[in-house]
Amino acid sequence: MPRTLPVIQMLRTLLLILTLLSLPATAAAQALDASDLDVRLEALRKAYGTPGMAVAVVKDGSVIYSRGFGYHNLERQLPVTTETAFPIGSVSKQFTASLMGLYEVEGRLSVTDQPSQHIPELRFRTEVMDHLVTIEDLLAHRSGIGNIDGALVYFRADGRQTLRIDRLAHLDPDTEVRERLDYSNGGYALLGAIAERVSGESWGDEIRNRIFEPLGMTRSSTSIAELTAGDNAATGYGMVGGEPMPALYEDLHEASPGGGINSTASDLAKWATMLLGDGAFEGTQILPADFLARAFSIHSLWEPSYEQADGSLQLSAYGYGWGIYEFEGRLQIAHGGAVSGFTARIELLPSEGIGIVVLTNQHLSGIPDWVAEIVYRQLLSLPARETESFPVNVVSVRPAITDSGSVSYREINRQRPPTHQLGQFVGDYTHPGYGSFSVVLRDSALYVDFPALSFALEHEQFNLFRLQPYYEIHVNSPSFPVNFQLGFDGEITGATIPFQSEPVPFTRDIYALRADIDRRLNEAAGQDTDNISQGVAAALQLGIETGAHSEASVNALGYGYLESGDQTMAIAVFRFNAESFPDSWNVHDSLGEALAAAGRRNEAIAAYERSLALNPSNVGGRAVLDRLRSE
């Protein structure tokens, strides 16, 4: 059975939170001093080196402050305005959560429903999850799905804005159901899929039709394509050596329901006004008041943290797409968001009727938190803090790669070298939930090609490598280690990558292919050349026809045989590949290499001649052909 938080511990924590939130607010509210706020926020922006920032403040149903600071494009010196559009990252979750509230009030679902009631083919990794996980668990990050961002970032399904449902049956949970709060972008991707099944519309269209249009959020959108198609769209920046450098946009594809919205300070001020008005805006009920009350209530708890410096205990919780905190004894509802080159935050103090929107084009920046505190302190007549008292918390990024010929991460650790020649690591590696990636050899160095991104493999020690960018990619792509695994026979059988709390195992397709070929050959009578060729063809033909095997993966299989000294098998594999892909110069070149290694000169010459006929610029092949002809 799933574990739950101990009841006494939970009750004590809840009691402490509720006690804090019930403290009397003794400071009297005052009018906002816009000139003073301009000075303070601009000083903070400069201290952070933030290229640009947009801020909006609402109070008691009205926008009382709205400003742009700095530039949304440094290179062109284009100033930020309150109409500048920024990606808002995980602030998007509250919008997706709100769709659930709309469907619930319409009787189309309940947050206590199991997801499979709306997506019948959905299966989780365990039967316990199948029976226990509810929509509410997804909303409150307590389903156990946890962090599956690796599947969504590196193995994204292009052209999709909702989750590939078949993934979930193969992804191990990070925790048990309702064991603890385990933040999950994947859980919100699944909520987006539920929205599509319930409504019959795309997630993006539902957000637009049910929320943006009724609120008049005309500058908001749900994709990078829409953002960049318009004008006044912010460019993102990451800090490199204390200086801002342009960062590529991050298109979230399947993960969009958890972080794919773009918006402006003006549009989000309307959103905040509606939220503080119990779901009503300009006389129209946009969201159900009852659902908002539950969205702003505690449904799961973060681990408490103790600040040794000042002796304070930090307590926080999560509702439906919202974080729940306290500020000076008041209930604080807030959520931040971060994608490549951008950091955003929206905060509410419901008891004071205050809403704050902060949008920046600085990657993983702490400035939105301090902007909100400065505003709170002024509106609540609390003592102001000097700019210098706010710590500068900005995560630096890797510099953009402009020289793809750099060899700094191609060197091998000669003290602790790999167990095999680099060519023997080549192949396709597969996990049923994530998908496949290819390890390839280019210019005597290893590279990894994921469906979405490509990396060079930097050798660390033995069979441990690390992903390193060799071209400019978005700055929200962590550099994971890749640990290649050996089988009992000493062959490279797979690799693990720590995409989740436990490293994710990928099986090397070549190893599975070799095992299948060996099985077929053992079943055949004798080991003559005809039987070998037939065994290879029988093992590979269906994979080629269905797309399970590619030209590259079969070629890698051939090189695996060639480097292990089995020239007969290498020739059989390369010949099959040449027959399957007769117009590929590369497969004929590989066949020629294997034939030459076996001393079959005339056949090798014929293979190289075919390769050069298809690609006359194959300089390496021409050199080998000239040598063979001269022998």
C-alpha positions as CSV (number, residue, x, y, z in Angstrom):
1,M,0.0,0.0,0.0
2,P,1.3,3.6,-0.6
3,R,2.8,5.3,2.3
4,T,1.4,8.6,3.5
5,L,2.8,11.4,5.6
6,P,2.4,10.5,9.3
7,V,-0.9,12.0,10.4
8,I,0.4,13.6,13.6
9,Q,3.3,15.3,11.7
10,M,1.0,16.6,9.0
11,L,-1.5,17.9,11.6
12,R,1.2,19.7,13.5
13,T,2.6,21.2,10.4
14,L,-0.8,22.3,9.2
15,L,-1.6,23.8,12.6
16,L,1.7,25.8,12.6
17,I,1.0,27.1,9.1
18,L,-2.6,28.1,10.0
19,T,-1.4,29.8,13.2
20,L,1.1,31.8,11.2
21,L,-1.5,32.8,8.6
22,S,-4.0,33.9,11.3
23,L,-1.6,36.4,12.9
24,P,-3.0,39.9,13.0
25,A,-1.8,42.2,10.2
26,T,-1.0,45.3,12.3
27,A,0.6,47.4,9.6
28,A,-1.8,49.8,7.9
29,A,-1.9,49.8,4.2
30,Q,-0.8,52.9,2.3
31,A,-0.9,54.2,-1.2
32,L,1.8,53.1,-3.6
33,D,4.6,55.6,-4.2
34,A,5.3,55.0,-7.9
35,S,8.3,57.3,-8.1
36,D,10.0,55.6,-5.2
37,L,9.2,52.2,-6.5
38,D,10.6,53.1,-9.9
39,V,13.9,54.0,-8.3
40,R,14.1,50.9,-6.1
41,L,13.2,48.4,-8.8
42,E,15.6,50.0,-11.3
43,A,18.4,49.8,-8.7
44,L,17.6,46.2,-8.1
45,R,17.5,45.4,-11.9
46,K,21.0,47.0,-12.3
47,A,22.4,45.1,-9.3
48,Y,21.2,41.8,-10.9
49,G,22.3,42.7,-14.4
50,T,18.8,41.8,-15.6
51,P,18.4,42.9,-19.2
52,G,14.7,43.7,-19.0
53,M,11.8,43.4,-16.6
54,A,8.1,44.1,-16.6
55,V,6.1,44.7,-13.4
56,A,2.4,45.1,-12.7
57,V,0.7,45.5,-9.4
58,V,-3.1,45.2,-8.7
59,K,-4.9,46.3,-5.5
60,D,-8.5,46.0,-4.7
61,G,-9.5,45.3,-8.3
62,S,-7.5,48.0,-10.0
63,V,-4.0,48.1,-11.6
64,I,-2.1,50.6,-9.5
65,Y,1.4,50.2,-11.0
66,S,2.6,49.0,-14.4
67,R,6.1,49.6,-15.7
68,G,8.8,48.2,-18.0
69,F,12.5,48.4,-17.1
70,G,15.5,47.9,-19.3
71,Y,15.5,46.2,-22.7
72,H,13.7,43.2,-24.1
73,N,16.4,43.0,-26.8
74,L,19.8,44.3,-25.7
75,E,21.5,44.1,-29.1
76,R,18.8,46.3,-30.7
77,Q,18.2,48.4,-27.6
78,L,14.4,47.8,-27.6
79,P,12.8,48.8,-24.3
80,V,10.5,46.6,-22.3
81,T,6.9,47.8,-22.0
82,T,4.0,46.2,-20.1
83,E,2.9,44.9,-23.6
84,T,6.2,43.0,-24.1
85,A,5.5,39.2,-24.3
86,F,7.7,36.9,-22.2
87,P,7.6,33.1,-21.8
88,I,6.3,32.5,-18.2
89,G,7.3,28.9,-17.6
90,S,5.6,27.1,-14.8
91,V,3.3,30.0,-14.1
92,S,1.4,28.2,-16.9
93,K,0.4,25.4,-14.4
94,Q,-2.3,27.6,-12.8
95,F,-4.0,28.0,-16.2
96,T,-4.0,24.3,-16.9
97,A,-5.3,23.7,-13.4
98,S,-8.1,26.2,-14.0
99,L,-9.4,24.1,-17.0
100,M,-10.0,21.3,-14.5
101,G,-12.1,23.7,-12.4
102,L,-14.1,24.7,-15.5
103,Y,-14.8,21.1,-16.5
104,E,-15.7,20.2,-13.0
105,V,-18.4,22.9,-12.6
106,E,-19.8,21.8,-15.9
107,G,-20.1,18.2,-14.7
108,R,-17.6,16.9,-17.2
109,L,-15.1,15.6,-14.6
110,S,-14.3,15.6,-10.9
111,V,-10.9,16.1,-9.5
112,T,-11.4,12.8,-7.6
113,D,-11.6,11.0,-11.0
114,Q,-8.9,8.6,-12.1
115,P,-7.2,9.9,-15.2
116,S,-8.1,6.6,-17.0
117,Q,-11.8,7.5,-16.7
118,H,-11.0,10.1,-19.4
119,I,-8.1,8.4,-21.2
120,P,-9.1,4.7,-21.2
121,E,-5.9,3.5,-22.7
122,L,-3.8,5.1,-20.0
123,R,-1.7,2.8,-17.8
124,F,0.9,3.8,-15.2
125,R,3.9,1.8,-14.3
126,T,2.2,0.1,-11.4
127,E,-1.2,-1.2,-10.7
128,V,-1.2,0.8,-7.4
129,M,-0.9,4.0,-9.5
130,D,-3.6,2.8,-11.9
131,H,-6.0,2.3,-9.0
132,L,-5.1,5.3,-6.7
133,V,-3.9,8.3,-8.8
134,T,-6.5,11.0,-9.2
135,I,-6.7,14.3,-11.1
136,E,-6.3,16.0,-7.7
137,D,-3.0,14.1,-7.2
138,L,-1.7,15.4,-10.5
139,L,-2.8,19.0,-9.6
140,A,-1.0,18.8,-6.2
141,H,2.2,17.0,-7.4
142,R,1.6,13.9,-5.2
143,S,0.9,11.3,-7.9
144,G,4.4,9.8,-7.7
145,I,5.2,10.4,-11.4
146,G,7.8,12.9,-10.3
147,N,10.5,14.3,-12.6
148,I,10.3,12.9,-16.1
149,D,11.6,16.0,-17.7
150,G,14.3,14.0,-19.5
151,A,11.6,12.2,-21.5
152,L,10.0,15.6,-22.3
153,V,13.1,17.5,-23.1
154,Y,15.5,15.1,-24.8
155,F,12.9,12.7,-26.4
156,R,10.1,15.2,-27.2
157,A,7.5,14.4,-29.7
158,D,7.6,17.3,-32.2
159,G,4.4,18.9,-33.2
160,R,2.6,17.8,-30.0
161,Q,1.5,19.9,-27.1
162,T,0.2,17.0,-25.0
163,L,1.8,13.9,-23.5
164,R,2.4,10.7,-25.4
165,I,0.2,8.5,-23.2
166,D,2.1,5.3,-24.0
167,R,5.2,6.6,-22.2
168,L,3.7,6.4,-18.8
169,A,3.4,2.6,-18.6
170,H,7.2,2.4,-18.8
171,L,8.3,5.2,-16.6
172,D,9.2,4.2,-13.0
173,P,7.6,6.5,-10.4
174,D,9.8,8.6,-8.2
175,T,7.7,8.1,-5.1
176,E,4.7,6.2,-4.0
177,V,1.2,7.7,-4.5
178,R,0.7,10.5,-1.9
179,E,3.9,9.8,-0.2
180,R,5.1,13.4,-0.5
181,L,5.0,16.4,-2.8
182,D,7.2,15.5,-5.8
183,Y,7.1,18.3,-8.3
184,S,6.1,16.9,-11.8
185,N,5.9,18.7,-15.1
186,G,4.9,15.3,-16.5
187,G,1.8,15.3,-14.2
188,Y,0.7,18.6,-15.8
189,A,1.4,17.3,-19.2
190,L,-1.0,14.5,-18.4
191,L,-3.6,17.1,-17.2
192,G,-3.2,18.8,-20.6
193,A,-4.0,15.4,-22.3
194,I,-7.1,15.1,-20.0
195,A,-8.2,18.5,-21.1
196,E,-8.0,17.5,-24.7
197,R,-10.0,14.3,-24.2
198,V,-12.7,16.1,-22.1
199,S,-13.1,19.1,-24.4
200,G,-12.4,17.6,-27.8
201,E,-10.2,20.6,-28.5
202,S,-6.4,21.1,-28.3
203,W,-5.0,22.3,-25.0
204,G,-3.8,25.6,-26.6
205,D,-7.2,26.3,-28.0
206,E,-8.9,25.6,-24.7
207,I,-6.6,28.0,-22.8
208,R,-7.2,30.6,-25.5
209,N,-11.0,30.2,-25.7
210,R,-11.8,29.6,-22.1
211,I,-9.4,32.0,-20.4
212,F,-7.4,34.4,-22.7
213,E,-10.4,35.6,-24.7
214,P,-12.9,36.2,-21.9
215,L,-10.2,38.1,-20.0
216,G,-9.1,40.1,-23.0
217,M,-5.5,38.7,-22.7
218,T,-4.9,39.5,-26.4
219,R,-1.1,39.4,-26.2
220,S,-0.9,35.9,-24.6
221,S,-0.2,32.7,-26.5
222,T,0.7,29.0,-26.0
223,S,3.6,28.3,-28.2
224,I,7.0,29.8,-29.2
225,A,5.8,30.0,-32.8
226,E,3.0,32.3,-31.8
227,L,5.3,34.3,-29.6
228,T,7.9,35.0,-32.3
229,A,5.3,35.6,-35.0
230,G,4.2,38.8,-33.2
231,D,6.1,41.9,-32.4
232,N,7.5,43.1,-29.0
233,A,8.6,39.6,-27.9
234,A,11.4,39.5,-25.4
235,T,14.7,37.9,-26.2
236,G,16.0,35.6,-23.4
237,Y,19.4,35.9,-21.8
238,G,21.7,33.8,-19.6
239,M,24.5,35.1,-17.5
240,V,28.0,34.1,-18.6
241,G,30.8,35.6,-16.5
242,G,28.5,38.3,-15.2
243,E,27.4,39.4,-18.6
244,P,24.1,38.6,-20.4
245,M,24.3,36.4,-23.5
246,P,21.4,35.7,-25.8
247,A,19.7,32.3,-25.1
248,L,17.6,30.3,-27.5
249,Y,13.9,29.9,-26.9
250,E,12.8,26.6,-25.4
251,D,9.8,25.1,-27.1
252,L,8.2,22.7,-24.6
253,H,6.1,20.6,-27.0
254,E,4.5,17.8,-24.9
255,A,5.4,19.7,-21.6
256,S,3.5,22.9,-22.7
257,P,0.6,22.4,-20.3
258,G,3.1,22.8,-17.5
259,G,5.1,25.6,-18.8
260,G,4.4,26.7,-22.4
261,I,2.4,29.9,-22.0
262,N,3.7,33.4,-23.0
263,S,2.2,36.6,-21.7
264,T,2.6,40.2,-20.8
265,A,2.5,42.2,-17.5
266,S,-0.7,43.9,-18.7
267,D,-2.4,40.6,-19.6
268,L,-1.4,38.9,-16.3
269,A,-2.6,41.9,-14.3
270,K,-6.1,41.0,-15.7
271,W,-5.6,37.4,-14.6
272,A,-4.5,38.5,-11.1
273,T,-7.5,40.9,-10.8
274,M,-9.8,38.0,-11.7
275,L,-8.2,35.7,-9.2
276,L,-8.5,38.2,-6.4
277,G,-12.1,38.8,-7.4
278,D,-13.2,35.2,-6.6
279,G,-13.0,34.3,-10.3
280,A,-15.0,37.3,-11.6
281,F,-13.7,40.0,-14.0
282,E,-15.7,43.0,-15.1
283,G,-19.0,41.4,-14.2
284,T,-18.3,38.0,-15.8
285,Q,-17.6,34.9,-13.8
286,I,-14.5,33.5,-15.5
287,L,-13.5,30.7,-13.0
288,P,-15.6,29.0,-10.3
289,A,-15.1,30.7,-6.9
290,D,-15.4,27.3,-5.2
291,F,-12.6,25.8,-7.3
292,L,-10.3,28.8,-6.7
293,A,-10.8,28.4,-2.9
294,R,-9.7,24.8,-3.2
295,A,-6.8,25.8,-5.6
296,F,-5.6,28.2,-2.9
297,S,-5.9,25.5,-0.2
298,I,-3.2,23.1,1.1
299,H,-3.2,19.7,-0.7
300,S,0.4,18.7,-0.2
301,L,3.4,19.9,1.8
302,W,7.0,20.8,0.9
303,E,9.7,19.6,3.3
304,P,10.1,22.4,5.9
305,S,13.5,24.2,5.7
306,Y,15.4,25.8,8.6
307,E,17.3,29.0,8.0
308,Q,20.2,28.8,10.4
309,A,21.3,32.4,9.8
310,D,18.1,33.9,11.3
311,G,16.7,30.9,13.1
312,S,13.5,30.9,11.0
313,L,11.5,27.9,9.9
314,Q,10.3,28.1,6.3
315,L,7.0,26.3,5.7
316,S,5.3,26.0,2.4
317,A,2.6,23.9,0.6
318,Y,0.9,23.4,-2.7
319,G,-2.6,23.7,-3.9
320,Y,-3.8,23.3,-7.5
321,G,-1.1,24.9,-9.6
322,W,-0.2,27.3,-6.8
323,G,2.4,27.4,-4.1
324,I,1.1,28.4,-0.6
325,Y,3.3,30.5,1.7
326,E,3.1,33.3,4.3
327,F,4.3,36.8,4.3
328,E,4.4,38.7,7.5
329,G,1.5,36.7,8.9
330,R,-0.6,36.8,5.7
331,L,-1.5,34.0,3.4
332,Q,0.6,34.3,0.2
333,I,-0.3,32.5,-3.0
334,A,2.4,32.4,-5.6
335,H,4.1,30.5,-8.4
336,G,7.3,31.1,-10.3
337,G,8.3,29.9,-13.8
338,A,11.7,29.5,-15.5
339,V,12.5,28.4,-19.1
340,S,15.5,29.0,-21.2
341,G,16.5,32.7,-20.8
342,F,13.4,33.8,-18.7
343,T,12.2,33.9,-15.1
344,A,8.7,34.9,-14.1
345,R,6.5,35.1,-11.0
346,I,3.0,36.0,-9.9
347,E,2.1,36.5,-6.3
348,L,-1.2,37.2,-4.4
349,L,-1.9,38.5,-0.9
350,P,-5.7,37.8,-0.9
351,S,-6.4,39.4,2.5
352,E,-4.9,42.6,1.2
353,G,-6.3,42.4,-2.3
354,I,-2.7,42.7,-3.7
355,G,-1.5,40.9,-6.8
356,I,2.1,41.3,-8.3
357,V,3.3,40.2,-11.7
358,V,7.1,40.1,-12.5
359,L,8.4,39.0,-15.9
360,T,12.1,39.0,-16.7
361,N,14.4,37.9,-19.6
362,Q,17.1,36.6,-17.3
363,H,17.6,32.9,-16.9
364,L,17.0,31.4,-13.4
365,S,17.0,34.7,-11.6
366,G,15.9,35.4,-8.1
367,I,14.9,39.0,-8.8
368,P,11.1,38.4,-9.1
369,D,11.0,37.4,-5.4
370,W,12.7,40.6,-4.3
371,V,10.6,42.8,-6.5
372,A,7.5,41.4,-4.8
373,E,8.9,42.0,-1.4
374,I,9.8,45.6,-2.2
375,V,6.2,46.1,-3.4
376,Y,4.7,44.4,-0.3
377,R,6.8,46.4,2.1
378,Q,5.7,49.7,0.6
379,L,2.0,48.8,0.3
380,L,1.9,47.4,3.9
381,S,3.9,50.2,5.5
382,L,6.6,47.8,6.5
383,P,10.3,48.9,6.9
384,A,12.0,49.2,3.5
385,R,15.1,47.1,2.8
386,E,18.1,48.6,1.1
387,T,18.9,47.3,-2.4
388,E,22.3,45.9,-1.1
389,S,20.4,43.7,1.4
390,F,18.9,41.6,-1.4
391,P,21.2,38.8,-2.4
392,V,22.0,38.4,-6.1
393,N,20.9,34.9,-7.0
394,V,21.4,34.2,-10.7
395,V,22.4,30.8,-12.1
396,S,25.2,31.2,-14.6
397,V,24.9,29.2,-17.9
398,R,27.4,27.6,-20.2
399,P,28.8,29.9,-22.9
400,A,27.3,29.6,-26.3
401,I,29.2,27.1,-28.5
402,T,30.3,28.7,-31.7
403,D,33.3,26.5,-32.7
404,S,32.1,23.0,-33.5
405,G,35.6,22.0,-34.2
406,S,36.7,22.4,-30.6
407,V,38.5,19.3,-29.2
408,S,38.5,20.3,-25.5
409,Y,36.0,17.6,-24.7
410,R,37.1,14.9,-27.1
411,E,40.3,13.9,-25.2
412,I,40.4,10.5,-23.6
413,N,41.4,10.1,-20.0
414,R,44.5,7.9,-20.6
415,Q,44.9,7.1,-17.0
416,R,41.5,5.5,-16.9
417,P,40.6,4.7,-20.5
418,P,37.4,3.1,-21.8
419,T,37.2,-0.7,-21.8
420,H,36.6,-0.7,-25.6
421,Q,37.6,1.1,-28.7
422,L,35.3,4.1,-29.3
423,G,33.7,2.5,-32.4
424,Q,32.3,-0.3,-30.2
425,F,30.1,2.2,-28.3
426,V,28.3,3.1,-31.5
427,G,24.7,2.0,-31.8
428,D,21.1,2.8,-30.9
429,Y,20.1,2.7,-27.2
430,T,16.4,2.3,-26.3
431,H,14.1,2.6,-23.3
432,P,10.4,1.8,-23.9
433,G,9.2,5.0,-22.1
434,Y,11.8,7.4,-23.2
435,G,12.6,6.2,-26.7
436,S,15.9,5.8,-28.6
437,F,19.1,7.7,-29.0
438,S,22.1,7.0,-31.2
439,V,25.8,7.0,-30.3
440,V,27.8,7.8,-33.4
441,L,31.5,8.2,-34.3
442,R,32.4,11.4,-36.1
443,D,36.0,12.5,-36.7
444,S,37.3,10.0,-34.2
445,A,35.0,11.3,-31.4
446,L,31.7,10.0,-29.9
447,Y,28.5,12.0,-30.2
448,V,24.9,11.3,-28.9
449,D,21.9,12.2,-31.1
450,F,18.7,12.4,-29.1
451,P,15.4,13.0,-31.0
452,A,15.5,16.7,-29.8
453,L,19.2,17.5,-29.2
454,S,22.7,16.4,-30.0
455,F,25.7,16.4,-27.7
456,A,29.4,15.5,-27.8
457,L,30.4,12.8,-25.3
458,E,33.3,14.0,-23.1
459,H,35.2,11.1,-21.5
460,E,35.6,11.2,-17.8
461,Q,36.8,7.8,-16.7
462,F,36.5,4.2,-17.8
463,N,33.0,3.9,-19.5
464,L,31.7,7.1,-17.9
465,F,31.1,10.0,-20.3
466,R,29.3,13.3,-20.0
467,L,27.0,15.1,-22.4
468,Q,28.6,18.4,-23.7
469,P,27.0,20.8,-26.2
470,Y,29.0,21.3,-29.4
471,Y,26.5,23.8,-30.9
472,E,24.2,26.4,-29.5
473,I,21.2,24.9,-27.7
474,H,18.7,26.4,-25.2
475,V,20.3,26.9,-21.8
476,N,17.8,24.8,-19.9
477,S,19.5,21.5,-21.0
478,P,21.5,20.0,-18.1
479,S,24.7,18.1,-18.9
480,F,24.0,14.5,-17.8
481,P,26.6,11.7,-17.3
482,V,26.2,8.6,-19.5
483,N,27.5,5.4,-18.0
484,F,27.9,2.5,-20.5
485,Q,27.2,-1.0,-19.2
486,L,28.9,-4.3,-19.9
487,G,27.3,-7.8,-20.2
488,F,28.8,-11.0,-18.9
489,D,30.5,-11.5,-22.2
490,G,32.3,-8.2,-22.0
491,E,30.1,-6.6,-24.7
492,I,28.6,-3.1,-24.3
493,T,25.0,-3.9,-23.7
494,G,23.5,-0.5,-22.7
495,A,23.9,2.8,-20.9
496,T,22.3,4.5,-17.9
497,I,21.5,8.2,-17.7
498,P,20.2,9.8,-14.4
499,F,17.1,11.4,-15.9
500,Q,15.1,10.4,-12.8
501,S,15.9,9.8,-9.1
502,E,17.1,6.4,-10.2
503,P,19.3,6.2,-13.4
504,V,17.3,5.2,-16.4
505,P,18.6,2.1,-18.2
506,F,18.8,2.1,-22.0
507,T,19.4,-1.2,-23.9
508,R,21.8,-1.2,-26.8
509,D,19.9,-2.3,-29.8
510,I,23.0,-3.7,-31.5
511,Y,23.5,-6.1,-28.6
512,A,19.9,-7.3,-29.0
513,L,20.3,-7.6,-32.7
514,R,23.5,-9.7,-32.3
515,A,21.8,-12.0,-29.8
516,D,18.9,-12.5,-32.3
517,I,21.3,-13.2,-35.1
518,D,23.3,-15.6,-33.1
519,R,20.1,-17.4,-32.0
520,R,19.0,-17.8,-35.6
521,L,22.4,-19.0,-36.8
522,N,22.5,-21.6,-34.0
523,E,19.1,-22.9,-35.2
524,A,20.4,-23.2,-38.7
525,A,22.4,-26.2,-39.9
526,G,26.1,-25.3,-40.3
527,Q,27.8,-22.0,-40.4
528,D,28.5,-21.5,-44.1
529,T,28.3,-18.1,-45.8
530,D,24.8,-18.7,-47.2
531,N,23.4,-19.6,-43.7
532,I,25.1,-16.5,-42.2
533,S,23.7,-14.2,-44.8
534,Q,20.2,-15.8,-44.4
535,G,20.4,-15.5,-40.6
536,V,21.4,-11.8,-40.8
537,A,18.6,-11.1,-43.3
538,A,16.0,-12.9,-41.2
539,A,17.0,-11.0,-38.1
540,L,17.1,-7.6,-39.7
541,Q,14.5,-7.5,-42.5
542,L,11.4,-6.9,-40.3
543,G,13.2,-4.2,-38.4
544,I,14.0,-2.4,-41.6
545,E,10.5,-2.7,-42.9
546,T,8.9,-1.4,-39.7
547,G,11.5,1.3,-39.1
548,A,12.7,-0.3,-35.9
549,H,16.2,-0.5,-37.4
550,S,17.8,2.3,-39.4
551,E,20.6,2.4,-41.9
552,A,22.8,3.9,-39.1
553,S,21.9,1.2,-36.5
554,V,22.6,-1.7,-38.9
555,N,25.9,-0.1,-40.0
556,A,26.9,0.2,-36.3
557,L,26.1,-3.4,-35.9
558,G,28.5,-4.2,-38.8
559,Y,31.3,-2.2,-37.2
560,G,30.7,-4.0,-33.9
561,Y,31.5,-7.3,-35.7
562,L,34.4,-5.8,-37.6
563,E,36.1,-4.3,-34.6
564,S,35.7,-7.6,-32.7
565,G,37.5,-9.4,-35.6
566,D,34.5,-11.2,-37.1
567,Q,34.9,-10.1,-40.7
568,T,32.5,-12.7,-42.1
569,M,29.6,-11.4,-40.0
570,A,30.6,-7.8,-40.6
571,I,30.5,-8.4,-44.4
572,A,27.1,-10.1,-44.1
573,V,25.6,-7.2,-42.2
574,F,27.1,-4.5,-44.4
575,R,26.0,-6.4,-47.5
576,F,22.4,-6.6,-46.2
577,N,22.5,-2.9,-45.4
578,A,23.8,-2.1,-49.0
579,E,21.0,-4.2,-50.4
580,S,18.4,-2.4,-48.2
581,F,19.8,1.1,-48.9
582,P,21.3,0.8,-52.4
583,D,21.5,4.6,-52.9
584,S,23.5,5.3,-49.7
585,W,27.2,5.9,-50.5
586,N,28.1,5.3,-46.8
587,V,26.9,1.7,-46.6
588,H,28.8,0.7,-49.8
589,D,31.9,2.4,-48.3
590,S,31.5,0.4,-45.1
591,L,31.1,-2.9,-47.1
592,G,34.2,-2.1,-49.0
593,E,36.1,-1.5,-45.7
594,A,35.0,-5.0,-44.4
595,L,35.8,-6.7,-47.7
596,A,39.3,-5.1,-47.8
597,A,39.9,-6.2,-44.2
598,A,39.0,-9.8,-45.2
599,G,41.5,-9.6,-48.2
600,R,38.7,-9.8,-50.8
601,R,40.3,-7.1,-52.9
602,N,38.2,-7.2,-56.1
603,E,34.9,-7.2,-54.2
604,A,36.2,-4.3,-52.1
605,I,37.1,-2.3,-55.2
606,A,33.6,-2.8,-56.6
607,A,32.0,-1.6,-53.3
608,Y,34.2,1.5,-53.2
609,E,33.5,2.2,-56.9
610,R,29.7,2.1,-56.1
611,S,30.2,4.4,-53.1
612,L,32.1,7.0,-55.2
613,A,29.6,6.8,-58.0
614,L,27.0,7.9,-55.5
615,N,29.2,10.5,-53.7
616,P,32.2,11.6,-55.7
617,S,33.3,13.8,-52.8
618,N,34.0,10.8,-50.6
619,V,37.7,11.6,-50.3
620,G,38.5,8.9,-47.8
621,G,36.9,6.2,-50.0
622,R,38.8,7.5,-53.1
623,A,42.1,7.2,-51.2
624,V,41.4,3.6,-50.2
625,L,40.2,2.7,-53.7
626,D,43.5,4.1,-55.2
627,R,45.5,2.0,-52.7
628,L,43.5,-1.1,-53.5
629,R,44.0,-0.7,-57.3
630,S,47.7,-0.2,-56.9
631,E,48.2,-3.4,-54.9
